[in-house]
Amino acid sequence: MIDFHSHILPGIDDGSKNTQMSLAMIEEEKKQGVHTIVATPHFYADEDSVERFLKRRAHSYERLQEEAEKNNVELPKMYLGAEVYYFSGIGQASMIPELCIQGTGILLLEMPFTQWTSDMLDNVRALVNRPNMKVVLAHIERFYDFQKRKEVWDEIMDLPIYRQMNAGPFLNWKKRRKCLKLLKQQGEVLLGSDCHNLDGRKPNLALGRAVIAEKLGQEYLNRTDALEKRLFES
């Protein structure tokens, strides 16, 4: 089981506050059967440079490794990446490959919480057309209601992109039905907890997967797992 979206690195964004919280979150992930965690701290181009971000991320991971060793905690396999917030011109920005998940060409892109525009479509298309880059749209369920006009949404979803959804909304009876409908529309998606802490946004991937298995069948999750494996192996 891969948690494709997490804010589990300590002290780098609005996720885990310290190494102790990170280790507790990791232990919860392991209890749920997660064997691989993709660490995706927020990156905002208007607030940070890529160089500074990568240094902070490396330092955060080093602190986590040291704390795990000190407490005899075995870390699961971890990939270091970023949740890159969209900015105008991102399609041509030279530094974008540096923000892909380490060792891959996978970019986790967070779109704006607004009505999407043709300029956004052009930039996403430019990213998709880059050599060896695989674009994953983060938590697509959070953007759908902002799209009062669905034309650009439909065109972006028709691009050769990957889609990620969070486990949490499947645990909320008010949101579950809409998310299941979106899941059926979009086909195979990548699943993540988007965990930030141990309270309101705690690791919950296994619980969300259980709802999906109940409603759509275990075979759907098997296809999801196969997609995630292919993505990292290709």
C-alpha positions as CSV (number, residue, x, y, z in Angstrom):
1,M,0.0,0.0,0.0
2,I,1.4,3.4,-1.1
3,D,0.4,6.6,0.5
4,F,0.9,8.9,-2.5
5,H,0.4,12.2,-0.8
6,S,1.6,13.1,2.7
7,H,2.9,16.0,4.8
8,I,4.8,13.8,7.2
9,L,8.2,15.4,7.1
10,P,8.8,17.4,10.3
11,G,8.8,21.2,10.5
12,I,8.8,22.0,6.8
13,D,5.2,23.1,6.1
14,D,1.8,23.1,7.7
15,G,2.1,19.3,8.3
16,S,4.0,17.5,11.0
17,K,5.3,19.9,13.6
18,N,8.3,17.9,14.8
19,T,10.1,14.6,14.6
20,Q,8.1,13.0,17.4
21,M,4.8,13.7,15.6
22,S,6.3,12.4,12.3
23,L,7.3,9.1,13.9
24,A,3.8,8.8,15.5
25,M,2.2,9.4,12.1
26,I,4.5,6.9,10.5
27,E,3.7,4.3,13.1
28,E,0.0,4.8,12.3
29,E,0.7,4.4,8.6
30,K,2.5,1.1,9.3
31,K,-0.3,-0.2,11.4
32,Q,-2.7,0.4,8.5
33,G,-0.4,-1.6,6.1
34,V,1.3,1.3,4.3
35,H,4.7,0.2,3.2
36,T,5.7,3.2,1.0
37,I,5.2,6.9,1.8
38,V,5.6,9.7,-0.7
39,A,6.5,12.8,1.3
40,T,5.1,15.8,-0.5
41,P,5.6,19.1,1.4
42,H,4.1,22.2,-0.1
43,F,6.1,24.2,-2.5
44,Y,5.0,27.8,-3.4
45,A,7.1,29.5,-6.0
46,D,6.2,33.0,-4.8
47,E,7.4,32.1,-1.3
48,D,10.5,29.9,-1.7
49,S,13.3,29.1,-4.1
50,V,13.8,25.6,-5.3
51,E,17.3,25.5,-3.9
52,R,16.2,26.6,-0.4
53,F,13.2,24.2,-0.5
54,L,15.4,21.2,-1.4
55,K,17.8,22.1,1.3
56,R,15.0,22.3,3.9
57,R,13.5,19.1,2.7
58,A,16.8,17.2,2.9
59,H,17.4,18.6,6.4
60,S,13.9,17.6,7.6
61,Y,14.4,14.1,6.3
62,E,17.8,13.8,7.9
63,R,16.3,14.9,11.3
64,L,13.6,12.2,10.8
65,Q,16.1,9.5,10.1
66,E,18.2,10.5,13.2
67,E,15.1,10.4,15.4
68,A,14.0,7.1,14.0
69,E,17.4,5.6,14.6
70,K,17.5,7.0,18.2
71,N,14.1,5.4,18.9
72,N,14.8,2.1,17.1
73,V,12.0,2.9,14.6
74,E,12.2,1.3,11.2
75,L,11.1,3.8,8.6
76,P,9.1,2.5,5.6
77,K,10.3,3.2,2.1
78,M,10.0,6.9,1.5
79,Y,10.1,9.0,-1.7
80,L,10.9,12.7,-1.3
81,G,8.8,14.9,-3.5
82,A,6.7,18.1,-3.3
83,E,3.2,19.3,-3.7
84,V,3.8,22.1,-6.2
85,Y,1.2,24.8,-6.3
86,Y,0.3,26.1,-9.7
87,F,1.7,29.4,-10.9
88,S,1.4,31.2,-14.2
89,G,4.2,30.1,-16.5
90,I,4.8,26.8,-14.7
91,G,4.6,25.0,-18.0
92,Q,7.9,26.6,-19.1
93,A,9.6,27.0,-15.8
94,S,13.1,25.4,-16.0
95,M,13.3,24.3,-12.3
96,I,10.2,22.1,-12.4
97,P,12.0,18.8,-12.9
98,E,13.9,19.4,-9.7
99,L,10.6,19.3,-7.8
100,C,9.6,15.9,-9.2
101,I,9.6,12.9,-6.8
102,Q,13.2,11.9,-6.4
103,G,14.4,9.3,-8.9
104,T,11.3,9.8,-11.0
105,G,9.7,12.2,-13.4
106,I,6.5,12.4,-11.3
107,L,5.3,15.9,-10.5
108,L,2.5,16.3,-7.9
109,L,0.7,19.5,-9.0
110,E,-1.8,21.3,-6.9
111,M,-4.2,23.4,-9.0
112,P,-5.8,26.7,-7.9
113,F,-9.0,26.7,-5.8
114,T,-10.7,28.8,-8.4
115,Q,-12.4,28.4,-11.7
116,W,-9.8,27.0,-14.0
117,T,-8.9,29.0,-17.1
118,S,-7.5,28.4,-20.6
119,D,-4.1,29.7,-19.5
120,M,-4.1,27.0,-16.8
121,L,-4.9,24.4,-19.5
122,D,-2.1,25.6,-21.6
123,N,0.4,25.4,-18.8
124,V,-0.7,21.9,-17.7
125,R,-0.5,20.7,-21.3
126,A,3.0,22.1,-21.5
127,L,4.0,20.2,-18.4
128,V,2.5,17.0,-19.8
129,N,4.4,17.4,-23.1
130,R,7.8,17.7,-21.3
131,P,10.0,14.7,-22.0
132,N,9.9,12.0,-19.2
133,M,7.5,14.0,-17.0
134,K,4.4,12.4,-15.5
135,V,1.9,15.0,-14.1
136,V,-0.3,14.0,-11.2
137,L,-3.1,16.3,-10.2
138,A,-3.4,16.4,-6.4
139,H,-6.7,15.8,-4.6
140,I,-8.9,16.5,-7.6
141,E,-12.1,16.1,-5.5
142,R,-11.3,19.4,-3.8
143,F,-11.4,21.4,-7.1
144,Y,-14.5,20.1,-8.7
145,D,-17.1,22.4,-7.1
146,F,-15.1,25.5,-8.1
147,Q,-15.6,24.6,-11.8
148,K,-18.9,26.2,-12.5
149,R,-17.9,26.0,-16.2
150,K,-16.6,22.5,-16.8
151,E,-15.0,23.0,-20.2
152,V,-11.4,23.5,-19.0
153,W,-11.8,20.8,-16.4
154,D,-12.9,18.4,-19.0
155,E,-10.0,19.3,-21.3
156,I,-7.4,19.0,-18.6
157,M,-8.9,15.6,-17.5
158,D,-8.6,14.5,-21.1
159,L,-4.9,15.1,-21.1
160,P,-2.6,12.1,-20.4
161,I,-2.3,12.9,-16.7
162,Y,-2.7,11.0,-13.5
163,R,-5.3,11.9,-10.9
164,Q,-4.9,11.6,-7.1
165,M,-7.7,11.6,-4.6
166,N,-7.6,11.8,-0.8
167,A,-8.9,9.1,1.5
168,G,-10.6,11.5,4.0
169,P,-13.6,12.5,2.0
170,F,-14.7,8.9,1.6
171,L,-15.0,8.8,5.4
172,N,-17.4,11.8,5.4
173,W,-21.0,10.8,4.7
174,K,-21.7,14.3,3.2
175,K,-18.9,14.0,0.7
176,R,-18.7,10.3,0.1
177,R,-21.3,10.0,-2.5
178,K,-19.9,12.8,-4.6
179,C,-16.4,11.4,-4.4
180,L,-17.5,7.9,-5.4
181,K,-19.2,9.4,-8.4
182,L,-16.1,11.3,-9.3
183,L,-14.0,8.1,-8.8
184,K,-16.2,6.2,-11.3
185,Q,-16.0,9.1,-13.8
186,Q,-12.2,9.4,-13.7
187,G,-11.4,5.7,-13.6
188,E,-8.1,4.7,-12.0
189,V,-6.7,7.2,-9.5
190,L,-3.8,7.3,-7.1
191,L,-4.8,7.4,-3.4
192,G,-3.2,9.4,-0.6
193,S,-4.0,10.3,3.0
194,D,-2.8,13.9,2.6
195,C,-2.1,13.5,6.3
196,H,-0.8,16.6,8.2
197,N,-1.1,15.6,11.9
198,L,-2.6,13.2,14.3
199,D,-5.9,15.0,14.8
200,G,-8.1,16.4,12.1
201,R,-5.9,15.3,9.2
202,K,-4.4,12.1,10.5
203,P,-3.2,9.1,8.4
204,N,-6.4,7.4,7.1
205,L,-5.5,5.6,3.9
206,A,-6.7,2.2,5.0
207,L,-10.0,3.5,6.2
208,G,-10.7,5.3,3.0
209,R,-9.7,2.3,1.0
210,A,-12.1,0.1,3.0
211,V,-15.0,2.4,2.0
212,I,-13.9,2.2,-1.7
213,A,-13.6,-1.6,-1.5
214,E,-17.1,-1.8,0.0
215,K,-18.7,0.4,-2.6
216,L,-16.7,-0.4,-5.8
217,G,-15.1,-3.7,-4.9
218,Q,-11.6,-4.9,-4.1
219,E,-10.8,-5.3,-7.8
220,Y,-10.9,-1.5,-8.1
221,L,-8.3,-1.2,-5.4
222,N,-6.2,-3.9,-7.1
223,R,-6.1,-1.8,-10.2
224,T,-5.2,1.3,-8.2
225,D,-2.3,-0.5,-6.6
226,A,-1.1,-1.8,-10.0
227,L,-1.3,1.7,-11.4
228,E,0.9,3.1,-8.6
229,K,3.4,0.3,-9.0
230,R,3.6,0.9,-12.8
231,L,4.0,4.6,-12.2
232,F,7.1,4.2,-10.1
233,E,8.6,1.4,-12.2
234,S,8.2,3.1,-15.6
